[in-house]
Amino acid sequence: MNPTSHALARRRDRRVYLGGHPVLFGLLAASRGRPVRRIGGTLLVHGADAYREALTRLPLDRTAEGTTGAAARSALGGDGGVLFDQEGGGHRSDRRDLAGGLGAAGVEELRARWQPLLARRLAPLARGAEVDLVELARELSGTVVCALLGSGADPCEVARAAAEAAAASVRSHLPGPRRPRAEAAAARAAGRLRDLLGRVREAGHTDGAPAAMVAVAAVNTTVAAMVAVAAVNTTVAAMVAVAAVNTTVAALPRAVAWCADAGLWDQAGDEALRAALAAELLRVTAASPLLPRAAAADGTVGGCPVRAGDRLLLVARHAADAHRRDPDARRPAEPALSRLVFGAGAHACPGARLASVQLADVLAALAPYRPVVTRARVDRGAALPGWRTLCVRAAS
């Protein structure tokens, strides 16, 4: 494997960080020499063991200002119960409901929906035309969300609404003075998403049967619980849409770009290596590279004392060694390390299996074309580091 090709892949991927969040990621890069570093009341957590310890052993306040849970609750207008801000029985219950649609059987059913989409959207490559992988990821994620939620909405509309809701939420929670206009814009964006999902479910009532029941019949029983939860809680439905769309649109184009720049299409085309390659690419691209949390009680992380109320910035990409270790399906990182990009413990991302299988299918569909990147433009306004445009063309 040519090490220079990985250098090219890293240079391109670094652009999504420098283009959207240059000051923050400059600070994180400068401080990563230690597993944990304190700056005032904030701890920057880089090391794998310290990162895992913070997520599994330290009591966390999931509704504190500046955390993912607080941002989700504020953006989606709920009074709690948006997964990210939950603890105890409520969290366990909603995760069990999610498990049906995101487990092995549920993911296989979803594959039946996205594989024809991949074939259709990638067909232009055979004619020598370009394909924008951001547009593909948007439709792909919207299709998955609509299937999970039993929605008959247009997948691209759902994806656009979910992306805007997340971006508006980020703008309204930037450090500094309050931004009433940004907060109002975030509320409007979340309202549009909830209305889009809610209207379709209401319109789907047939002879008194809720739209969720109609959707269950179409999508099969493994996603029944997921649809049922969404049917009675539009905030949960919106949260699922926001999380699924934004992570997919951030991760998939970046992963394919790395594969193309590093010349990994042989591995992508090898059925025995493809799943490991997908896991490796998800590790180095780390769609959610930074997890903001807050301590609910005194404790320690990586040997560093933590006080109740301290903020923690958990750097997932550093914990997973994405900044130092190149992806290689023949010598992959151990699963305990690579899975850190999905979090750890009871609050680890329930969509990890879906993300891995979906990326593996995208790589399989692209491998025969051995595509190269022809155009790439950073999305400076997105909630997560990613591309606004990432076009590929089959290698000549």
Rosetta blueprint (number, residue, H / E / L):
1 M L
2 N L
3 P H
4 T H
5 S H
6 H H
7 A H
8 L H
9 A H
10 R H
11 R H
12 R H
13 D H
14 R H
15 R H
16 V H
17 Y H
18 L H
19 G H
20 G H
21 H L
22 P H
23 V H
24 L H
25 F H
26 G H
27 L H
28 L H
29 A H
30 A H
31 S L
32 R L
33 G L
34 R L
35 P L
36 V E
37 R E
38 R E
39 I E
40 G L
41 G L
42 T E
43 L E
44 L E
45 V E
46 H L
47 G L
48 A H
49 D H
50 A H
51 Y H
52 R H
53 E H
54 A H
55 L H
56 T H
57 R L
58 L L
59 P L
60 L E
61 D L
62 R L
63 T L
64 A L
65 E L
66 G L
67 T L
68 T H
69 G H
70 A H
71 A H
72 A H
73 R H
74 S H
75 A H
76 L H
77 G L
78 G L
79 D L
80 G L
81 G L
82 V L
83 L L
84 F L
85 D L
86 Q L
87 E L
88 G H
89 G H
90 G H
91 H H
92 R H
93 S H
94 D H
95 R H
96 R H
97 D H
98 L H
99 A H
100 G H
101 G H
102 L H
103 G L
104 A H
105 A H
106 G H
107 V H
108 E H
109 E H
110 L H
111 R H
112 A H
113 R H
114 W H
115 Q H
116 P H
117 L H
118 L H
119 A H
120 R H
121 R H
122 L H
123 A H
124 P H
125 L H
126 A H
127 R H
128 G L
129 A L
130 E L
131 V E
132 D E
133 L H
134 V H
135 E H
136 L H
137 A H
138 R H
139 E H
140 L H
141 S H
142 G H
143 T H
144 V H
145 V H
146 C H
147 A H
148 L H
149 L H
150 G L
151 S L
152 G L
153 A L
154 D L
155 P H
156 C H
157 E H
158 V H
159 A H
160 R H
161 A H
162 A H
163 A H
164 E H
165 A H
166 A H
167 A H
168 A H
169 S H
170 V H
171 R H
172 S H
173 H L
174 L L
175 P L
176 G L
177 P L
178 R L
179 R L
180 P H
181 R H
182 A H
183 E H
184 A H
185 A H
186 A H
187 A H
188 R H
189 A H
190 A H
191 G H
192 R H
193 L H
194 R H
195 D H
196 L H
197 L H
198 G H
199 R H
200 V H
201 R H
202 E H
203 A H
204 G L
205 H L
206 T E
207 D L
208 G L
209 A E
210 P L
211 A H
212 A H
213 M H
214 V H
215 A H
216 V H
217 A H
218 A H
219 V H
220 N L
221 T H
222 T H
223 V H
224 A H
225 A H
226 M H
227 V H
228 A H
229 V H
230 A H
231 A H
232 V H
233 N L
234 T H
235 T H
236 V H
237 A H
238 A H
239 M H
240 V H
241 A H
242 V H
243 A H
244 A H
245 V H
246 N H
247 T H
248 T H
249 V H
250 A H
251 A H
252 L H
253 P H
254 R H
255 A H
256 V H
257 A H
258 W H
259 C H
260 A H
261 D H
262 A L
263 G L
264 L L
265 W H
266 D H
267 Q H
268 A H
269 G H
270 D L
271 E H
272 A H
273 L H
274 R H
275 A H
276 A H
277 L H
278 A H
279 A H
280 E H
281 L H
282 L H
283 R H
284 V H
285 T H
286 A L
287 A L
288 S L
289 P L
290 L E
291 L E
292 P E
293 R E
294 A E
295 A E
296 A L
297 A L
298 D L
299 G E
300 T E
301 V E
302 G L
303 G L
304 C E
305 P E
306 V E
307 R L
308 A L
309 G L
310 D L
311 R E
312 L E
313 L E
314 L E
315 V E
316 A H
317 R H
318 H H
319 A H
320 A L
321 D L
322 A L
323 H L
324 R L
325 R L
326 D L
327 P L
328 D L
329 A L
330 R L
331 R L
332 P L
333 A L
334 E L
335 P H
336 A H
337 L H
338 S H
339 R H
340 L H
341 V H
342 F H
343 G L
344 A L
345 G H
346 A H
347 H H
348 A L
349 C L
350 P L
351 G L
352 A H
353 R H
354 L H
355 A H
356 S H
357 V H
358 Q H
359 L H
360 A H
361 D H
362 V H
363 L H
364 A H
365 A H
366 L H
367 A H
368 P H
369 Y H
370 R L
371 P L
372 V E
373 V E
374 T E
375 R E
376 A E
377 R E
378 V E
379 D L
380 R L
381 G L
382 A L
383 A L
384 L L
385 P L
386 G L
387 W E
388 R E
389 T E
390 L E
391 C E
392 V E
393 R E
394 A L
395 A L
396 S L
